[in-house]
Amino acid sequence: MTVYIDLLFLLNLTANYLLLLAAGRIAGAVLRRWRIGLGGALGALYAVLIFLPGLGWLAAWPCKLGAGVLMALAAYGGERGLFRVTVVFFGASAALAGAVLGLELLGGPMLTLAGGVFYSRLDLRLLLVVFVAGYFVLSLFFRRTAARDRRLVRLDVVLDGGGAALSALVDTGHSLTDPATNRPVVVASAQALAGVLPPWADAAQPIQSVERCHASGSRGARLVPYRAVGVECGMLLAVRARQVSADGRPLGRLLVALSPTPLDDGGGYQALIGGI
């Protein structure tokens, strides 16, 4: 069988990128696309090297394990949840490998070469669709089976107009995230932040608030879609915080979505945030 190096590299780059991306989303890590791409490219280069003359020893399991760890480090090195995202990455890789093996045993087309490296001369567009579908299935499955944890923390939010201290419920079942970074979005009662919000911000009128923000020459507002009981598709006004800290631990410049109504009828907390 003739192996085309460019196709071998492209297929493995795509598979590795989607696996690393899925692992990051599942583990709640910060997504830096160029680093995820770098990790995927390292894995694709490793797949190519295995088939070069004299480098077949790279297909040994210790080398595969080392390559996987190197990919995770390239994509998520320095993250607090590096170990977790690495474990999820290996788990997602094993799940995808099992699915491919099952397809081959059922009489489907061969999708691997020696050493389990992805390769096929099927239509490239079809394979890309399969990889993307696998990514979404993995993300949905692991998110559905994630454990739910709830606790209260002190949340210090610093906006352009000043800072405020809120009591926040940490709930891993709260899955609202920033699409650009995959970081959790803080949902806070607008009333609790009334003294530090910009003058154009009105949580009850999210679209009009964004228009007023842009009219003032600022780009500090955006809309965040959400779903809740009784709300199929709603929009929350969100602003980018200068800094958010939980019990004194800096979380960075998170998005703060403003709820026009209190989050807790009993007043026990004024904000919600996903797993941190």
Disulfide bonds with the S-S distance in Angstrom:
none
